[in-house]
Amino acid sequence: MMTHIFAKIREKGKVNKYRMILSVEEEIYQQVNVLVPSTYLYSPESVLQPDEWYRLEGFSETPYAIDLIKNSFSSVDFPLLQKKEYDKVDFLFVDIRGSIFFQRIGRAKAIKKKGVLWFGEGYQYSNDVGLFVLNECPDAIYVREEDVLYFRNLERINGIFKRITDLYREATEQEVEQFLQNEFLAIEEGFSVANVGITNRKRIALATDKLSKIDGSKKIKSLSYIREYCPELVTDDQRLRITSEDDLKKVLYGIDERFYTTEIGEEKRLANSVIPLNR
């Protein structure tokens, strides 16, 4: 069975940006069920273990799906990659039995220099060797039959699926300002929007979305929960004092219900990663 290797190059305008590289009688990658033994619906609160992957279901219907996902293609649809286009390659994709394996190509993966290569029965020298290094594991896998995209790092695939990092967006300046103006917070002098870093801005976006979906009684319960686990932040009027990024992080973790007490040892802990069991 032939495996087709393609490339996407950087070109402006409405032109064909895809190229055929070659076909080989090897599968290159292991089967999807071997590469992806365990998956979870994508959640920014989850931290993966080495053998785990995120998944996005119904991916072809999302705004991040590129034309390769939406439309079928074959090796005859794209012209061959030319030598002059080598430095323009953004990513490679390999078509194997209805699954598309994607790998971004950075400078470390696109080697072009003098070298000695082994070809068949001997070595060959070249002063202009071009080599794309394929990882054992791709950056993303799209399984057309399931309409599911599997991946491990959202930032890594943003160069393939534009704006997919919007799934874990940062709160805007206005959203951060509005959050800090919540009446349950006591913002100390010297701390402002300018002090809020990227990670906490992302947590604020998640927290704002969560607070918008719960009623007043649950918000009261949420604040009581935070006061229980973060008594050092509680002011005389029962607000939560914010003097630093770390204080803000504790409040945001509280809104996300990351604090818990072990059942047997009754030890208070913080969950660094959260994976809902119903996923």
N, C-alpha and C positions, 0 to 999 in steps of 0.2 A: 504494500500500500504506500502510495506516494504522500510525502509531507511537503507542503508548500510553505516557503518562507518569504514574507513580504516586508516592505518598509514603508513608512510614511515620512515624506520629506517636507522641509519648510519651503513653501512656495506661496507667493501672494496671489490674490485674485481667485476667480472661480475656475481653476484648472485642476486636472487630475493630480492629486498629491500622493497617490499610492504607486508603489513600484513592486514588480516581481523581482526577487533575487535569484532563487533557484528552487528546484525540487529534489528531494533526496528520498531514498528508500529506507528511511529510519523515522521513528516517531518523535525523536528528540526529547519529548517530555513524557513522563509517566502518565498513566491514565488519571483522569480527574479525581476519581474516588480514592486513589492512592496518594496523590499530591494534597488533597483536601480531605483529611480524615474527620475533621470536626469543625463545625461552623456555628456562627451566631449572627442573627440579624444585626446589622451595624448599629452601634450605640457608642457615642463618644465617651461614655462613662466606663466602657469596658477596656481592659488591657489584656491582650491576647497572650496565651502561652505559645511556645515554639511551634507546636503542631496544629494550632488553631487559626481559622480564617474568619473574616467578616463576610457577610453576603448581603446583596441588595436584590430583592425579588422584583419581578416585573420591570426589569431594568430598561427594556426597549421603550417603555412608556414614560421614562423619566426625562427631564430636560438635559441630562448629562450624556444620554446615548448618542454616539456618533453614527455616521452613515454606515459604517461597517457592521454595526449592531442592527440597524433598522433594515438593511437591505442585504440580500444574498450576493455573493461574488464568487468568481473563479479565477484561476491563474491566467486566463486569456484576457481578463478585463483590464490588466495593468501592464504598461510597458516595462521593459527591463531597467533595473537601476544602472545608471551610467557612472563611470569612474568619477566624473566631475561632480556628481551628486552625493558622493560618499560623505562629505562633511555636512551635508544638509539633513541627514537622517535624524528624526525625532525619536521614533520608536520602531521596533520590529513587531510583527505579529505572525503567528504560525497557525495554520488551519489544520486541525486534526479531528476527523470524524465529527464535524459539526460544532466543535468547540474551538474558540479562538484564544490563543495564549499571547499575552502582551508583555513586552519588556521595553522599558525606556532605555534609550541609548545616550549616556553622558560621555564626557571625555575619557573617563576611566574604562568605558566599555567599547570605545571606538579607537582602536590603535592604528596609527599610521606612521611608520618610521622604517629605518633600515632594519633588515633582519634576515635570519636564516630559517627557512621552513622545511619541514619534512613532507615530501610529496611521494607517495607510493614507495618506490624502491630507492630513493635517494634524497639528498638535501638540495635546496635551491636558494640562492642568495638574491635579494632584491633590495634596492635602495628606496622603494616606495611600497612597502607592505601595508595592505589594508586589512584589518581584521575586526570583526564584531564578536565580542565575547558574550556568549550566552550563559546565563545563570542556570544552575540546576533547577531553580524554582522561579517561575515567571512572576511579574509584578501583579498581574491580574489574569483571571480566566473567565471568559464569558461562555456559558453553556446555552446554546440556542434553544435546545429542546425544553429546558427548564425556564428560560428567560431570566437567568440569574447571573449576576456578576460576583465573583469571588475575589477578594483582595486582602492584603494584610496591613497596608499602610496608605492612608488616605492622601497624605501629602505626595507620596511617591507617584500615584496614578493621576494626580491633577494635571500633569503634562500630557496625558493621553485623553482624559475625559474632562474637558475644560469646565472650571468652576465647580467641580464635584466637592471641593472643600467647603462649599456653602452648606453642606450637610452639618458642618461643625464650624459655624461662622462666629466671628467676633461681634460683640455688641458694638453699635455705633457710639460716637461721642455723646450723642443725645440720649441714647438708651442707658449708657453708663451714668450720665448725669441724673437721669430720672430715677435710676435704681438707688443711687446714693442719697436721693431726697426722700426715700421712704421714711415714714414717721417712726418706724421701729428701729431705725439706725441713729446713732449719735456720732456724727463725723467730727473727729477732733481737728482743731486748727492745724494746718500744715499738711493735711491729707486731702487730695482732690482728684478729679478725673485724670489729671496728668500723672498721678502716681500709680494708676491701674495698668498693669502689664497685659500682654497678649493673652496669657493663660487665663487670668481672672476675667478678662473681657469675654472670653469664650464661655466661661462658667456663668457669667452674668446673663448672657444670651439664653442659656439653658434654664437658669433659675427664673428669669422673667417669664419665659414660656410656661414653666411649671406653675408659677404663682397665678398666672392668668387663667389657669384651668381648674383651680380649687376655690371653694367658697370660703366665706369669712370664718366659719368655725374651724375649718381645717388649717387656715392661716394662723389662727390663734394657737392651735395645737402644735403647729410647726415651730412657732416662736418659743413655746414652752419647752419643746424638745431641744432646741438650740441652747436655751438658758441652762438646761439640766447638764448638758455636756460641755458647755463653755462658760462656766460661772464667772471666769475672770473677765469676760466681756460685758457683763451685766452692770448697768448703771443704777443709781438710786431710783430712777423713774422707770426701771425695767426695760430700758432700751438696750441696744447692743452697740458697744463702743468700738469704733473703727479708728485705729491709729496707724495701721500699717497694712501692707499687702497680706501679711499672714493672718491678721484679724479678719480681713475681708474674706480670705479663703476659707476660714473656719465657718463663717456665716453661710457661705455658698455651699460648703459641704453639708451643713446642717439642713439647708433647704432641699438638698438632694438626698437627705436621709442617709448619710454615709456613716454616722456614728451608731455603735451598737454595743450591747453588753453580753458577754458570753453566758450561756445558760448555766454551766456548771461552775466555772471559776469566778463568775461575776466580774470579769475584767472588762473595763471599758476600752473599746478599740475603734479605729477608723478604717473603713473599707476603702483601700486605694483603687480598687477596680470593682465594678458592679456588673453582673451578668444576670438579667432576669431569668428565672427558672422556667418561665412559660415560653421561652424562645428556643 
